[in-house]
């Protein structure tokens, strides 16, 4: 169980922070950038969830995703082989794939690219999707420099797909489609 007795520690006042294994690193180190981007994505999901009053099916999925993102943060905060430390498994990736397939089943085929918009909830899902894509890019960059759990990138990729399809569902299949310049 996690126990946090104090929030203000002053340990980061010099521009460094601690990883889960106790190592001190710069707050702008690639691993901290990746952790921060995952945290931002989680916050974006929280905003989306807050605006989904009455959409329990979507709130439940997003709640699971938020917990998964905390698991990803736990995985990222301890470099290397960490024994009994939490590492993301394939189960959440497979769950996202099943949820994407289920949501897609009732949607019309796309005939163009989708513009971020529609209902307020769908627009917020698109914002969350783009924040998740940034987190994915940060984790990919870190993975080029250090060995990481390969499931982290897979999960983030599936999660952004999930949010794209969720936005379509929240728009009730009435997508806001791109009209290329010559056709406007």
KELO-600326 format. One record per atom (N, C-alpha, C): residue number from 1; atom name; x, y, z; residue in one letter. Coordinates in steps of 0.001 Angstrom, whole numbers, plus 500000, padded with zeros to 6 digits. Layout:
<pts>
{NUM,CA,{X,Y,Z},A};
...
</pts>
This chain:
<pts>
{1,N,{500832,498818,500000},X};
{1,CA,{500000,500000,500000},X};
{1,C,{500878,501247,500000},X};
{2,N,{500438,502263,499346},X};
{2,CA,{501165,503526,499278},X};
{2,C,{500750,504393,500461},X};
{3,N,{501738,505024,501074},X};
{3,CA,{501462,505956,502163},X};
{3,C,{502260,507213,501895},X};
{4,N,{501560,508342,501846},X};
{4,CA,{502209,509621,501600},X};
{4,C,{501955,510500,502815},X};
{5,N,{502993,510718,503602},X};
{5,CA,{502851,511524,504813},X};
{5,C,{503034,513015,504548},X};
{6,N,{503836,513354,503536},X};
{6,CA,{504144,514740,503224},X};
{6,C,{504198,514931,501725},X};
{7,N,{503639,516029,501267},X};
{7,CA,{503720,516358,499848},X};
{7,C,{504925,517260,499602},X};
{8,N,{505113,518257,500424},X};
{8,CA,{506241,519170,500266},X};
{8,C,{507463,518580,500968},X};
{9,N,{508457,518174,500153},X};
{9,CA,{509675,517567,500713},X};
{9,C,{510899,518459,500518},X};
{10,N,{510799,519404,499603},X};
{10,CA,{511903,520293,499221},X};
{10,C,{513033,519552,498497},X};
{11,N,{512860,518263,498262},X};
{11,CA,{513890,517469,497599},X};
{11,C,{514098,517842,496144},X};
{12,N,{513113,518462,495519},X};
{12,CA,{513231,518822,494114},X};
{12,C,{513570,520267,493876},X};
{13,N,{513840,521017,494928},X};
{13,CA,{514094,522448,494778},X};
{13,C,{515336,522754,493949},X};
{14,N,{516245,521806,493840},X};
{14,CA,{517463,522014,493062},X};
{14,C,{517359,521505,491633},X};
{15,N,{516144,521143,491202},X};
{15,CA,{515964,520691,489821},X};
{15,C,{516160,519207,489625},X};
{16,N,{516182,518446,490712},X};
{16,CA,{516299,516992,490603},X};
{16,C,{515118,516337,491309},X};
{17,N,{514874,515085,490957},X};
{17,CA,{513825,514291,491585},X};
{17,C,{514335,512867,491746},X};
{18,N,{513604,512091,492510},X};
{18,CA,{514013,510699,492750},X};
{18,C,{513178,509743,491921},X};
{19,N,{513841,508742,491382},X};
{19,CA,{513141,507636,490738},X};
{19,C,{512714,506645,491814},X};
{20,N,{511968,505649,491437},X};
{20,CA,{511472,504653,492375},X};
{20,C,{512554,503813,493024},X};
{21,N,{513724,503766,492409},X};
{21,CA,{514833,503008,493003},X};
{21,C,{515744,503901,493850},X};
{22,N,{515359,505173,494026},X};
{22,CA,{516135,506102,494838},X};
{22,C,{517130,506946,494071},X};
{23,N,{517395,506597,492817},X};
{23,CA,{518347,507372,492009},X};
{23,C,{517814,508795,491818},X};
{24,N,{518707,509782,491917},X};
{24,CA,{518354,511181,491691},X};
{24,C,{518670,511527,490238},X};
{25,N,{517714,512152,489563},X};
{25,CA,{517893,512556,488166},X};
{25,C,{517342,513962,487982},X};
{26,N,{517788,514614,486896},X};
{26,CA,{517287,515945,486565},X};
{26,C,{515796,515870,486229},X};
{27,N,{515082,516920,486594},X};
{27,CA,{513639,516934,486337},X};
{27,C,{513299,516995,484849},X};
{28,N,{514278,517330,484019},X};
{28,CA,{514022,517330,482581},X};
{28,C,{514687,516144,481874},X};
{29,N,{515075,515134,482633},X};
{29,CA,{515643,513911,482046},X};
{29,C,{514577,513221,481202},X};
{30,N,{514966,512512,480145},X};
{30,CA,{513988,511848,479277},X};
{30,C,{512999,510949,480033},X};
{31,N,{513442,510255,481056},X};
{31,CA,{512529,509384,481812},X};
{31,C,{511485,510223,482551},X};
{32,N,{511892,511361,483082},X};
{32,CA,{510955,512233,483792},X};
{32,C,{510017,512900,482790},X};
{33,N,{510524,513242,481610},X};
{33,CA,{509656,513773,480544},X};
{33,C,{508573,512749,480184},X};
{34,N,{508964,511489,480075},X};
{34,CA,{507991,510432,479757},X};
{34,C,{506977,510283,480883},X};
{35,N,{507459,510264,482112},X};
{35,CA,{506552,510160,483267},X};
{35,C,{505583,511337,483297},X};
{36,N,{506095,512530,483051},X};
{36,CA,{505244,513720,483058},X};
{36,C,{504195,513690,481963},X};
{37,N,{504579,513210,480804},X};
{37,CA,{503617,513128,479698},X};
{37,C,{502518,512113,479995},X};
{38,N,{502876,511008,480628},X};
{38,CA,{501871,510014,481030},X};
{38,C,{500946,510618,482095},X};
{39,N,{501506,511398,483007},X};
{39,CA,{500705,512074,484028},X};
{39,C,{499737,513059,483381},X};
{40,N,{500213,513830,482397},X};
{40,CA,{499334,514757,481664},X};
{40,C,{498197,514010,480988},X};
{41,N,{498513,512881,480377},X};
{41,CA,{497478,512081,479715},X};
{41,C,{496437,511621,480728},X};
{42,N,{496885,511229,481905},X};
{42,CA,{495962,510786,482939},X};
{42,C,{495053,511935,483362},X};
{43,N,{495612,513131,483498},X};
{43,CA,{494805,514292,483859},X};
{43,C,{493779,514611,482763},X};
{44,N,{494183,514476,481508},X};
{44,CA,{493244,514717,480398},X};
{44,C,{492094,513711,480441},X};
{45,N,{492409,512459,480796},X};
{45,CA,{491336,511463,480950},X};
{45,C,{490418,511837,482103},X};
{46,N,{490980,512389,483169},X};
{46,CA,{490167,512821,484303},X};
{46,C,{489189,513914,483908},X};
{47,N,{489635,514869,483099},X};
{47,CA,{488747,515929,482619},X};
{47,C,{487643,515331,481743},X};
{48,N,{488023,514433,480859},X};
{48,CA,{487036,513772,480005},X};
{48,C,{486012,513027,480849},X};
{49,N,{486486,512264,481812},X};
{49,CA,{485591,511500,482696},X};
{49,C,{484627,512401,483438},X};
{50,N,{485120,513550,483895},X};
{50,CA,{484283,514479,484650},X};
{50,C,{483128,515016,483811},X};
{51,N,{483311,515072,482502},X};
{51,CA,{482272,515586,481615},X};
{51,C,{481347,514528,481053},X};
{52,N,{481432,513312,481544},X};
{52,CA,{480638,512216,480988},X};
{52,C,{479455,511822,481868},X};
{53,N,{478824,512765,482470},X};
{53,CA,{477692,512451,483348},X};
{53,C,{476679,511579,482605},X};
{54,N,{476348,510448,483199},X};
{54,CA,{475348,509561,482614},X};
{54,C,{475887,508568,481605},X};
{55,N,{477153,508589,481331},X};
{55,CA,{477761,507662,480374},X};
{55,C,{478617,506662,481147},X};
{56,N,{477971,505874,482012},X};
{56,CA,{478696,504967,482909},X};
{56,C,{479600,504005,482145},X};
{57,N,{479161,503532,480977},X};
{57,CA,{479958,502590,480188},X};
{57,C,{481308,503218,479824},X};
{58,N,{481306,504514,479465},X};
{58,CA,{482544,505201,479090},X};
{58,C,{483358,505550,480333},X};
{59,N,{482691,505998,481393},X};
{59,CA,{483390,506326,482635},X};
{59,C,{484144,505112,483172},X};
{60,N,{483518,503942,483095},X};
{60,CA,{484167,502718,483583},X};
{60,C,{485437,502414,482790},X};
{61,N,{485341,502520,481464},X};
{61,CA,{486518,502260,480631},X};
{61,C,{487635,503254,480949},X};
{62,N,{487269,504521,481078},X};
{62,CA,{488274,505551,481345},X};
{62,C,{488889,505387,482732},X};
{63,N,{488105,504946,483693},X};
{63,CA,{488644,504686,485025},X};
{63,C,{489698,503590,484986},X};
{64,N,{489429,502546,484212},X};
{64,CA,{490436,501482,484067},X};
{64,C,{491688,502019,483387},X};
{65,N,{491494,502856,482362},X};
{65,CA,{492642,503432,481663},X};
{65,C,{493457,504322,482594},X};
{66,N,{492797,505097,483457},X};
{66,CA,{493542,505949,484374},X};
{66,C,{494398,505112,485323},X};
{67,N,{493848,504028,485815},X};
{67,CA,{494637,503137,486669},X};
{67,C,{495789,502512,485902},X};
{68,N,{495535,502144,484645},X};
{68,CA,{496605,501599,483807},X};
{68,C,{497736,502613,483642},X};
{69,N,{497371,503890,483454},X};
{69,CA,{498402,504917,483289},X};
{69,C,{499231,505077,484564},X};
{70,N,{498613,504898,485719},X};
{70,CA,{499397,504907,486962},X};
{70,C,{500342,503705,486987},X};
{71,N,{499860,502555,486503},X};
{71,CA,{500734,501382,486413},X};
{71,C,{501915,501657,485483},X};
{72,N,{501653,502342,484380},X};
{72,CA,{502728,502697,483448},X};
{72,C,{503721,503622,484144},X};
{73,N,{503223,504577,484915},X};
{73,CA,{504106,505457,485671},X};
{73,C,{504969,504671,486650},X};
{74,N,{504367,503690,487312},X};
{74,CA,{505131,502850,488243},X};
{74,C,{506200,502066,487507},X};
{75,N,{505863,501581,486309},X};
{75,CA,{506824,500849,485481},X};
{75,C,{507971,501773,485074},X};
{76,N,{507628,502987,484630},X};
{76,CA,{508644,503928,484170},X};
{76,C,{509539,504454,485287},X};
{77,N,{509024,504531,486502},X};
{77,CA,{509803,505191,487560},X};
{77,C,{510925,504317,488105},X};
{78,N,{510977,503045,487708},X};
{78,CA,{512057,502168,488163},X};
{78,C,{512756,501588,486934},X};
{79,N,{513939,502120,486600},X};
{79,CA,{514656,501608,485427},X};
{79,C,{515149,500176,485630},X};
{80,N,{515385,499513,484503},X};
{80,CA,{516006,498188,484539},X};
{80,C,{515123,497105,485125},X};
{81,N,{515769,496019,485494},X};
{81,CA,{515080,494888,486118},X};
{81,C,{514850,495231,487577},X};
{82,N,{513620,495214,488009},X};
{82,CA,{513328,495675,489369},X};
{82,C,{512654,494621,490222},X};
{83,N,{512829,493365,489893},X};
{83,CA,{512285,492306,490738},X};
{83,C,{510785,492388,490902},X};
{84,N,{510336,492686,492096},X};
{84,CA,{508909,492650,492371},X};
{84,C,{508203,493973,492075},X};
{85,N,{508877,494908,491445},X};
{85,CA,{508236,496176,491085},X};
{85,C,{507150,495931,490050},X};
{86,N,{506155,496807,490058},X};
{86,CA,{505042,496690,489116},X};
{86,C,{505530,496917,487685},X};
{87,N,{505191,495999,486810},X};
{87,CA,{505449,496134,485378},X};
{87,C,{504123,495899,484663},X};
{88,N,{503863,496724,483667},X};
{88,CA,{502647,496555,482881},X};
{88,C,{502674,495183,482211},X};
{89,N,{501530,494509,482205},X};
{89,CA,{501412,493211,481541},X};
{89,C,{500605,493368,480259},X};
{90,N,{500456,492275,479535},X};
{90,CA,{499714,492317,478273},X};
{90,C,{498204,492402,478481},X};
{91,N,{497708,492023,479644},X};
{91,CA,{496255,491989,479881},X};
{91,C,{495569,493328,479597},X};
{92,N,{496091,494470,480073},X};
{92,CA,{495410,495736,479762},X};
{92,C,{495440,496086,478275},X};
{93,N,{496507,495707,477578},X};
{93,CA,{496584,495956,476135},X};
{93,C,{495479,495163,475426},X};
{94,N,{495331,493914,475786},X};
{94,CA,{494292,493068,475180},X};
{94,C,{492895,493573,475521},X};
{95,N,{492713,494067,476749},X};
{95,CA,{491410,494621,477134},X};
{95,C,{491065,495824,476257},X};
{96,N,{492047,496712,476034},X};
{96,CA,{491796,497868,475166},X};
{96,C,{491410,497424,473764},X};
{97,N,{492097,496420,473242},X};
{97,CA,{491773,495922,471898},X};
{97,C,{490342,495402,471830},X};
{98,N,{489913,494683,472870},X};
{98,CA,{488522,494176,472902},X};
{98,C,{487529,495335,472966},X};
{99,N,{487836,496342,473783},X};
{99,CA,{486927,497479,473911},X};
{99,C,{486846,498276,472609},X};
{100,N,{487969,498452,471937},X};
{100,CA,{487970,499157,470652},X};
{100,C,{487112,498390,469645},X};
{101,N,{487285,497087,469585},X};
{101,CA,{486498,496270,468648},X};
{101,C,{485012,496374,468964},X};
{102,N,{484647,496333,470228},X};
{102,CA,{483233,496411,470609},X};
{102,C,{482647,497774,470259},X};
{103,N,{483393,498849,470505},X};
{103,CA,{482879,500186,470180},X};
{103,C,{482792,500399,468674},X};
{104,N,{483744,499858,467940},X};
{104,CA,{483786,500039,466489},X};
{104,C,{482645,499302,465799},X};
{105,N,{482217,498193,466383},X};
{105,CA,{481208,497337,465748},X};
{105,C,{479938,498089,465368},X};
{106,N,{479537,499077,466151},X};
{106,CA,{478291,499783,465853},X};
{106,C,{478460,501076,465099},X};
{107,N,{479655,501360,464623},X};
{107,CA,{479903,502638,463951},X};
{107,C,{479923,502478,462437},X};
{108,N,{479487,503522,461725},X};
{108,CA,{479575,503469,460259},X};
{108,C,{481036,503539,459815},X};
{109,N,{481307,503003,458646},X};
{109,CA,{482663,503072,458088},X};
{109,C,{483023,504528,457825},X};
{110,N,{484293,504840,457985},X};
{110,CA,{484749,506203,457729},X};
{110,C,{484932,506437,456231},X};
{111,N,{484569,507631,455793},X};
{111,CA,{484732,508004,454390},X};
{111,C,{485726,509154,454233},X};
{112,N,{486240,509649,455345},X};
{112,CA,{487217,510730,455344},X};
{112,C,{487916,510725,456697},X};
{113,N,{488902,511590,456847},X};
{113,CA,{489522,511779,458151},X};
{113,C,{488531,512505,459052},X};
{114,N,{488658,512290,460351},X};
{114,CA,{487742,512881,461324},X};
{114,C,{488388,514119,461937},X};
{115,N,{487620,515214,461974},X};
{115,CA,{488073,516410,462661},X};
{115,C,{487750,516286,464149},X};
{116,N,{488616,516759,465021},X};
{116,CA,{488312,516733,466451},X};
{116,C,{487164,517694,466749},X};
{117,N,{486063,517172,467187},X};
{117,CA,{484913,518023,467479},X};
{117,C,{483662,517209,467687},X};
{118,N,{482542,517867,467481},X};
{118,CA,{481252,517227,467710},X};
{118,C,{480725,517626,469068},X};
{119,N,{480349,516649,469862},X};
{119,CA,{479856,516947,471206},X};
{119,C,{481024,517404,472087},X};
{120,N,{480729,518126,473169},X};
{120,CA,{481819,518515,474068},X};
{120,C,{482627,517304,474570},X};
{121,N,{481956,516221,474890},X};
{121,CA,{482673,515032,475379},X};
{121,C,{483550,514437,474280},X};
{122,N,{483055,514386,473062},X};
{122,CA,{483852,513848,471954},X};
{122,C,{485067,514732,471697},X};
{123,N,{484879,516053,471742},X};
{123,CA,{486000,516970,471537},X};
{123,C,{487047,516769,472626},X};
{124,N,{486605,516574,473874},X};
{124,CA,{487556,516347,474964},X};
{124,C,{488254,515000,474799},X};
{125,N,{487569,514006,474256},X};
{125,CA,{488208,512713,473988},X};
{125,C,{489325,512892,472966},X};
{126,N,{489104,513754,471978},X};
{126,CA,{490160,514019,470999},X};
{126,C,{491346,514735,471647},X};
{127,N,{491079,515681,472553},X};
{127,CA,{492181,516340,473263},X};
{127,C,{492972,515298,474053},X};
{128,N,{492273,514445,474786},X};
{128,CA,{492942,513397,475564},X};
{128,C,{493746,512480,474648},X};
{129,N,{493202,512176,473472},X};
{129,CA,{493911,511323,472508},X};
{129,C,{495227,511956,472093},X};
{130,N,{495224,513252,471825},X};
{130,CA,{496456,513907,471385},X};
{130,C,{497480,513990,472515},X};
{131,N,{497011,514161,473740},X};
{131,CA,{497920,514176,474891},X};
{131,C,{498531,512782,475073},X};
{132,N,{497714,511749,474874},X};
{132,CA,{498231,510380,474949},X};
{132,C,{499265,510116,473861},X};
{133,N,{499036,510648,472672},X};
{133,CA,{500013,510483,471595},X};
{133,C,{501342,511131,471966},X};
{134,N,{501281,512291,472648},X};
{134,CA,{502522,512924,473084},X};
{134,C,{503235,512031,474088},X};
{135,N,{502483,511455,475019},X};
{135,CA,{503082,510536,475993},X};
{135,C,{503726,509359,475272},X};
{136,N,{503051,508853,474264},X};
{136,CA,{503613,507744,473481},X};
{136,C,{504935,508166,472835},X};
{137,N,{504975,509373,472269},X};
{137,CA,{506217,509840,471637},X};
{137,C,{507350,509951,472652},X};
{138,N,{507052,510433,473847},X};
{138,CA,{508085,510553,474886},X};
{138,C,{508596,509178,475310},X};
{139,N,{507691,508213,475431},X};
{139,CA,{508105,506863,475821},X};
{139,C,{508908,506213,474696},X};
{140,N,{508518,506436,473453},X};
{140,CA,{509288,505912,472316},X};
{140,C,{510698,506501,472322},X};
{141,N,{510812,507796,472569},X};
{141,CA,{512139,508420,472634},X};
{141,C,{512979,507800,473743},X};
{142,N,{512373,507595,474911},X};
{142,CA,{513096,506979,476020},X};
{142,C,{513511,505557,475673},X};
{143,N,{512635,504826,474989},X};
{143,CA,{512927,503430,474626},X};
{143,C,{514089,503335,473645},X};
{144,N,{514326,504384,472875},X};
{144,CA,{515486,504386,471976},X};
{144,C,{516789,504514,472758},X};
{145,N,{516716,505149,473933},X};
{145,CA,{517922,505391,474729},X};
{145,C,{518134,504353,475827},X};
{146,N,{517051,503756,476313},X};
{146,CA,{517131,502821,477440},X};
{146,C,{516180,501657,477207},X};
{147,N,{516505,500527,477782},X};
{147,CA,{515609,499371,477680},X};
{147,C,{514356,499625,478509},X};
{148,N,{513202,499436,477878},X};
{148,CA,{511906,499605,478549},X};
{148,C,{511038,498393,478279},X};
{149,N,{510037,498237,479094},X};
{149,CA,{509001,497242,478865},X};
{149,C,{508329,497581,477525},X};
{150,N,{508403,496715,476519},X};
{150,CA,{507827,497043,475205},X};
{150,C,{506312,497187,475242},X};
{151,N,{505674,496694,476274},X};
{151,CA,{504224,496820,476372},X};
{151,C,{503782,498260,476649},X};
{152,N,{504698,499087,477128},X};
{152,CA,{504334,500474,477406},X};
{152,C,{503924,501196,476129},X};
{153,N,{504730,501060,475089},X};
{153,CA,{504415,501714,473815},X};
{153,C,{503159,501099,473214},X};
{154,N,{503043,499790,473262},X};
{154,CA,{501834,499139,472728},X};
{154,C,{500589,499646,473427},X};
{155,N,{500649,499731,474763},X};
{155,CA,{499476,500191,475507},X};
{155,C,{499108,501624,475102},X};
{156,N,{500083,502514,475082},X};
{156,CA,{499795,503914,474759},X};
{156,C,{499246,504052,473339},X};
{157,N,{499747,503252,472415},X};
{157,CA,{499238,503264,471047},X};
{157,C,{497776,502813,471025},X};
{158,N,{497461,501731,471715},X};
{158,CA,{496076,501242,471765},X};
{158,C,{495162,502225,472485},X};
{159,N,{495685,502868,473533},X};
{159,CA,{494865,503798,474304},X};
{159,C,{494455,505001,473452},X};
{160,N,{495351,505489,472613},X};
{160,CA,{494965,506615,471756},X};
{160,C,{493971,506157,470691},X};
{161,N,{494129,504950,470160},X};
{161,CA,{493117,504392,469249},X};
{161,C,{491770,504309,469960},X};
{162,N,{491807,503865,471200},X};
{162,CA,{490606,503724,472021},X};
{162,C,{489882,505063,472140},X};
{163,N,{490630,506121,472408},X};
{163,CA,{490018,507435,472567},X};
{163,C,{489466,507965,471251},X};
{164,N,{490108,507639,470135},X};
{164,CA,{489581,508020,468829},X};
{164,C,{488213,507378,468606},X};
{165,N,{488128,506095,468870},X};
{165,CA,{486861,505382,468669},X};
{165,C,{485826,505842,469696},X};
{166,N,{486256,506082,470921},X};
{166,CA,{485342,506598,471939},X};
{166,C,{484750,507929,471494},X};
{167,N,{485572,508815,470930},X};
{167,CA,{485064,510098,470436},X};
{167,C,{483998,509872,469367},X};
{168,N,{484228,508936,468482},X};
{168,CA,{483230,508622,467455},X};
{168,C,{481937,508131,468097},X};
{169,N,{482057,507275,469102},X};
{169,CA,{480867,506777,469814},X};
{169,C,{480141,507917,470524},X};
{170,N,{480898,508809,471153},X};
{170,CA,{480281,509928,471863},X};
{170,C,{479591,510890,470899},X};
{171,N,{479995,510870,469642},X};
{171,CA,{479312,511650,468606},X};
{171,C,{478180,510856,467970},X};
{172,N,{477883,509694,468530},X};
{172,CA,{476793,508840,468053},X};
{172,C,{476930,508516,466570},X};
{173,N,{478176,508333,466120},X};
{173,CA,{478403,507949,464731},X};
{173,C,{478251,509087,463740},X};
{174,N,{477970,510289,464232},X};
{174,CA,{477862,511459,463357},X};
{174,C,{479191,512194,463412},X};
{175,N,{480152,511688,462674},X};
{175,CA,{481502,512224,462710},X};
{175,C,{481573,513592,462044},X};
{176,N,{482479,514414,462545},X};
{176,CA,{482796,515678,461902},X};
{176,C,{483944,515356,460958},X};
{177,N,{483658,515359,459665},X};
{177,CA,{484639,514893,458682},X};
{177,C,{485414,516039,458043},X};
{178,N,{486660,515741,457726},X};
{178,CA,{487515,516667,457010},X};
{178,C,{487006,516821,455583},X};
{179,N,{486956,518066,455134},X};
{179,CA,{486630,518373,453738},X};
{179,C,{487895,519003,453155},X};
{180,N,{488583,518314,452243},X};
{180,CA,{489823,518859,451688},X};
{180,C,{489600,520219,451040},X};
{181,N,{490687,521022,450999},X};
{181,CA,{490625,522389,450520},X};
{181,C,{489862,522616,449242},X};
{182,N,{490054,521752,448256},X};
{182,CA,{489370,521943,446965},X};
{182,C,{487873,521737,447084},X};
{183,N,{487418,521018,448111},X};
{183,CA,{485989,520743,448249},X};
{183,C,{485248,521676,449187},X};
{184,N,{485951,522639,449780},X};
{184,CA,{485289,523544,450744},X};
{184,C,{484736,524761,450063},X};
</pts>
